Amino acid sequence: MTREKLQIGLFGYGCVGQGLHDVLNSSKGFKADIVRICVKDRTKKRRIPMSNFTFEKNDILNDPSINLVVELIDDAEEAFSIVSTAMRGGKNVVTANKMMVAKHFKELVDMQAKYKVSLLYEASAGASIPIIRNLEEYYDNELLYSLRGILNGTTNYILTKMHNEGIPYEEALKEAQLKGFAESDPTLDVEGWDAKYKLCIITGHAYGLFLNPDEVFHYGISGISKFDIQYAKEKGFKIKLVPYVGKTNVNTITSFVLPRFISPDKYLYNVDNEYNGVITEAAFADKQFFCGKGAGGHATGSAVLSDISANSYGYRYEYKKYQQGTVSNYTRDHKLEIYLRYKNDEDRELFGFEEVSEYFSGRFFKYVIGVVNLERLFTLREQLRDLDVFIVNTGRKVINPQTI
Ligand SMILES: NC(=O)c1ccc[n+]([C@@H]2O[C@H](COP(=O)([O-])OP(=O)(O)OC[C@H]3O[C@@H](n4cnc5c(N)ncnc54)[C@H](OP(=O)(O)O)[C@@H]3O)[C@@H](O)[C@H]2O)c1
């Protein structure tokens, strides 16, 4: 297969942009030139000569010698404007921007077909783990029951530090920021938005549904306390933030992002720090486990490079599951068993527990373990932020009447 010589216009020279630059410079056999780099801040000191940079996006978008735009900025709306202009102008694009892809998913898929260009975004979900291309290529005809995992390096780093070293949440978050794992706005990580955007992208490739992220329930770790860590430790569990998508019947799926108790016999138990892990469960391949660095300039840069390389031989996502159209419905009518740590009994009442298997009331906190409906959690989503509670999915199987 002949490889097209790539002339790259790069947007963003932050953590990932610089990581990509390093990775590209160390990949001896691979020929691609970065023609221009567009950044925002005119006062910032750069580690390479200023002649490489521009502050004007059209210097890249209108340059006919540039055939690939690599978008690595931290502003999703501006990223969408850059990416859609590049695609309309016939340029292929590689991006790592999950918020942008998740929020404009269907539009971006349609634009690829309309303008006959390719948009690749492997680094946007799971950073260095090649999960999107695996879902595209290897689970093409297989019945995929579910996919779950750890998709956010920052929260995993925080939870690891809290569990292993007993350090408080705020301190662990600061460390994650210093190491370059956290998003510029860390609420995206700790409130579970980032994991949800990634889950929505994965859902598009796993099941062919381009979900509106607003329809998917997410809950993060910002409400966690030392009592929750203590409870988990006493039971021999770790708490991880685990997005889930799975079938509830032949043509219907459900999905959500929730912290989850993980026991030592589970694959995800040893996925610590900034590492990510993804578990797929399929009819014939059974369980498969992917693990790799989920954040950081070089790890993410390596996934971006892999997309750049794929681009050079004309690779495009085919969206096979979407074309097949086997899954057509999305539901939140799904029962889950959760641990709820709370203070006020009125707060507990909001959750409408259907069955309760464990209950504790102490001097500092109370908890209950029982079955709730995902739809109920979804209706509470705005309120949850203001309540003094913390929710963890126990991960125990609950009989859902419609489940296959
Ligand atoms: N960090 C990770 O581990 C990781 C992992 C996976 C995916 N990602 C994704 O990768 C993307 C970049 O993340 P990052 O961590 O590299 O961010 P970052 O370190 O904050 O860097 C952002 C870069 O974007 C540039 N920028 C912002 N707005 C711009 C605009 N309007 N025009 C041109 N340049 C602009 C900034 O310019 P200045 O240099 O002038 O400020 C900076 O160079 C994000 O979408 C993020 O979600 C990050």
The ligand as an SDF file (V2000), in Angstrom:
LIG
                    3D

 48 52  0  0  0  0  0  0  0  0999 V2000
   -3.6790   15.6040   28.5870 N   0  0  0  0  0  0  0  0  0  0  0  0
   -4.0580   14.3580   28.3550 C   0  0  0  0  0  0  0  0  0  0  0  0
   -3.5720   13.4060   28.9840 O   0  0  0  0  0  0  0  0  0  0  0  0
   -5.0880   14.0570   27.2940 C   0  0  0  0  0  0  0  0  0  0  0  0
   -5.4150   12.7180   27.0160 C   0  0  0  0  0  0  0  0  0  0  0  0
   -6.3270   12.4400   25.9980 C   0  0  0  0  0  0  0  0  0  0  0  0
   -6.9100   13.4640   25.2890 C   0  0  0  0  0  0  0  0  0  0  0  0
   -6.5770   14.7650   25.6020 N   0  0  0  0  0  0  0  0  0  0  0  0
   -7.2370   15.8270   24.8180 C   0  0  0  0  0  0  0  0  0  0  0  0
   -6.2470   16.4730   24.0270 O   0  0  0  0  0  0  0  0  0  0  0  0
   -6.5820   17.8430   23.8490 C   0  0  0  0  0  0  0  0  0  0  0  0
   -5.4270   18.7250   24.3130 C   0  0  0  0  0  0  0  0  0  0  0  0
   -5.1960   18.5150   25.6840 O   0  0  0  0  0  0  0  0  0  0  0  0
   -3.8700   19.0410   26.4190 P   0  0  0  0  0  0  0  0  0  0  0  0
   -3.8260   18.3260   27.7220 O   0  0  0  0  0  0  0  0  0  0  0  0
   -2.7070   18.9740   25.5070 O   0  0  0  0  0  0  0  0  0  0  0  0
   -4.2640   20.5780   26.6640 O   0  0  0  0  0  0  0  0  0  0  0  0
   -3.2900   21.7660   27.1360 P   0  0  0  0  0  0  0  0  0  0  0  0
   -2.0220   21.2270   27.7060 O   0  0  0  0  0  0  0  0  0  0  0  0
   -4.1150   22.6740   27.9700 O   0  0  0  0  0  0  0  0  0  0  0  0
   -2.9190   22.5070   25.7720 O   0  0  0  0  0  0  0  0  0  0  0  0
   -3.9030   23.1380   24.9960 C   0  0  0  0  0  0  0  0  0  0  0  0
   -3.2490   23.7580   23.7840 C   0  0  0  0  0  0  0  0  0  0  0  0
   -4.2970   24.2710   22.9620 O   0  0  0  0  0  0  0  0  0  0  0  0
   -3.9320   25.5820   22.5430 C   0  0  0  0  0  0  0  0  0  0  0  0
   -5.1570   26.3350   22.2570 N   0  0  0  0  0  0  0  0  0  0  0  0
   -6.2300   26.5660   23.0670 C   0  0  0  0  0  0  0  0  0  0  0  0
   -7.1800   27.2750   22.4080 N   0  0  0  0  0  0  0  0  0  0  0  0
   -6.6830   27.5030   21.1540 C   0  0  0  0  0  0  0  0  0  0  0  0
   -7.1790   28.1620   20.0130 C   0  0  0  0  0  0  0  0  0  0  0  0
   -8.3830   28.7480   20.0110 N   0  0  0  0  0  0  0  0  0  0  0  0
   -6.3900   28.2040   18.8880 N   0  0  0  0  0  0  0  0  0  0  0  0
   -5.1750   27.6050   18.8850 C   0  0  0  0  0  0  0  0  0  0  0  0
   -4.6560   26.9410   19.9530 N   0  0  0  0  0  0  0  0  0  0  0  0
   -5.3970   26.8980   21.0650 C   0  0  0  0  0  0  0  0  0  0  0  0
   -3.1430   26.1520   23.7100 C   0  0  0  0  0  0  0  0  0  0  0  0
   -2.3950   27.2370   23.2310 O   0  0  0  0  0  0  0  0  0  0  0  0
   -1.3060   28.0020   24.1370 P   0  0  0  0  0  0  0  0  0  0  0  0
   -0.1260   27.0730   24.1860 O   0  0  0  0  0  0  0  0  0  0  0  0
   -1.0260   29.2330   23.3790 O   0  0  0  0  0  0  0  0  0  0  0  0
   -1.9450   28.2070   25.4760 O   0  0  0  0  0  0  0  0  0  0  0  0
   -2.3110   24.9260   24.0900 C   0  0  0  0  0  0  0  0  0  0  0  0
   -1.1580   24.8420   23.3070 O   0  0  0  0  0  0  0  0  0  0  0  0
   -7.8770   18.0840   24.6480 C   0  0  0  0  0  0  0  0  0  0  0  0
   -8.9710   17.9220   23.7840 O   0  0  0  0  0  0  0  0  0  0  0  0
   -7.8750   16.9260   25.6390 C   0  0  0  0  0  0  0  0  0  0  0  0
   -9.1860   16.5570   26.0360 O   0  0  0  0  0  0  0  0  0  0  0  0
   -5.6910   15.0880   26.5860 C   0  0  0  0  0  0  0  0  0  0  0  0
  1  2  1  0
  2  3  2  0
  2  4  1  0
  4  5  1  0
  4 48  2  0
  5  6  2  0
  6  7  1  0
  7  8  2  0
  8  9  1  0
  8 48  1  0
  9 10  1  0
  9 46  1  0
 10 11  1  0
 11 12  1  0
 11 44  1  0
 12 13  1  0
 13 14  1  0
 14 15  2  0
 14 16  1  0
 14 17  1  0
 17 18  1  0
 18 19  2  0
 18 20  1  0
 18 21  1  0
 21 22  1  0
 22 23  1  0
 23 24  1  0
 23 42  1  0
 24 25  1  0
 25 26  1  0
 25 36  1  0
 26 27  1  0
 26 35  1  0
 27 28  2  0
 28 29  1  0
 29 30  1  0
 29 35  2  0
 30 31  1  0
 30 32  2  0
 32 33  1  0
 33 34  2  0
 34 35  1  0
 36 37  1  0
 36 42  1  0
 37 38  1  0
 38 39  2  0
 38 40  1  0
 38 41  1  0
 42 43  1  0
 44 45  1  0
 44 46  1  0
 46 47  1  0
M  CHG  2   8   1  16  -1
M  END
$$$$
